[in-house]
Structures are given as structure tokens and as C-alpha cells.
Amino acid sequence: MAKSLRSKWKRKMRAEKRKKNAPKELARLKQALNLDKKGEAVMTDMQEIATVVPADKLKQADVDMVEEEGDDGKMDMDSKRHKKTLLNEHGQYPVWMSQRQAKKLKGKRMAKKNGQSKKKKGLAW
């Protein structure tokens, strides 16, 4: 894919734009790094907004939080859903299921309930 003239032109123009904007981007990056090196003025402003924690304590805090939860690592899933029919307690199918799939499963359920299978439409030979 992506071999049309239009995509080649767009790739070329994006490359040109990168070349043009590279000096500005580099200057902005250097300025951001210099602001951080200049002093504690930035850090004091940050302390008013957020709690600043050293990296070694942060790693230890993450471990402590995991231990406090006592979680077995499983996701919270809709446990009230029937695994075979995929219906929940209200008789609703999951959101991700298409109408065609739902209709197919309903047909299977009804056929099993009535004790007979529905004939498939098609050629009769």
C-alpha cells in the first residue's frame, strides 16, 4: 500500500516540513531543558501544584500500593453473564456483538427449546 502519487507527494512534503521546523523545535527543546537547569524556581512552583517525591521513594510506594490492594490480578468482568448464550441477567447480549450474531444465537436457543432445528434456506438439491 501507500505507493500512489498522492501518498508519495504527502510523504515528501512532510519531510520538507520536518526540515523546516527542525531548528525551531531544537531551540524549544533547549529552552525547556535550560529552564529546568536554571534553578529551584520551577520546582517551587511545581511543589505548590503537585507533591514532589524522589524517585527511590516513588518506586517503593508503588510496591506498597500493590501489596495493599491484595488483588489477585483478575479484571472486573461482568460475572452475571451466561457463558454459553452470552446473555446477562436482563436477557441482553454484549455491546460488541452484532445483530446478526445475536439473531443466530437466538435461533439456536429457540431451536433447542422447541426440540427441532430450523431448515436452512437454499437450493433444494
N, C-alpha and C positions, 0 to 999 in steps of 0.2 A: 504494500500500500504506500501511500504518500509519495508517489512518483509523478504526479501530474504537474503541469507547468505552474499552476496556481500555487501548489504547496512548495515547489522549488523557489518561486519568487518570494513567498512569505518567509521561508527559511533564510533566504538571502537578506531580506530587509530586516529581519530580527537580528541577524548577525551584525548588520550595519548599525542598528540602533544600540546594540551592546557595545560596539567600538566607540560610538559617540558618547554614550553615557558612562563609560568606564572611569574617566578621570573624575567626574562629579561624584560617582559612587565611592571611589577610593578616598576622595577628600572627606566625604561624610563619615566614612568608617574611621579614618584617622582622627577626625574631630571627636567622635564618640569615644574612642579609646583615650584620647587626651583628657577629656572631661573626667573620666574615671580615675586617671593617674594624678590629676591636679590636687586633689585633697579630699578632706572629710566632709566638705560642704554638701556634696551629693549624697554621701552616706547618711548624714544627719537628716537630710530631707527624707530619705528613704525610711529612716527609723520612725519618723512620725507617721508614715503611711502604713508600713508593714513591720513585722518583727524580724529582725536580722539575727540569724542563727549561724554559728560557724559550721563548716562542712562536716567535721568529725562528729559533732553532736547531732546533726541532721540525720546522718546515717544510722546512728544509734536510736534515734527517735522513730525512724521508720520500722526498725526491727521491733521496738516496743509496741508500736501500734498494731502490728500483725499479731503479736502474741496476745494482746488484749482482746482482740476480736474473737479468737477461738474458732475461727471459721474453718470448715473442712475443705474449702476451695471450690465448692459447687456453686453454680449460678442459681439465682432465684428464678425458677421457671414456673409456669402455670401448671401446678401439680394436679389440678382438678380436671384435667383434660383426659379423655379416654384414649388410650394409646392406639387402639385398633381403628376406631372410627374417627379419631381426631376431633370429636365434639367436646365442648365444655359442658358445664352443668346446666347451661341455658339452651343447649342444642345448637350452638353457633360454631361454625368452622373457624380456623385461624385466619387472620387477616391476609397472610401471604398466599393462601390457597385461592386458585382461580375458580370462577363459577363452573367451568367445565369439569374440573376435578371434583368439586363438591357434588355436582349432579351425578357424576359417575359413582361416587361412593354412596350416595343416597340410593341410587338404583340397585347397587349390590345389597345394601341393607334391606331394602324393601323386598327384593327377590328372596333373600334368605328368610325374611319374616313371613312371606306368603308361601314359601315352600316350592316355588317354581322359578325357573330362570326365564327372563325375557328373551324372546327371539331377536337375534340381531337382524337389522335391515341389510339388504344387499341382494346380490344376484341369487337366484334360486336353483342353481345347478349344482 
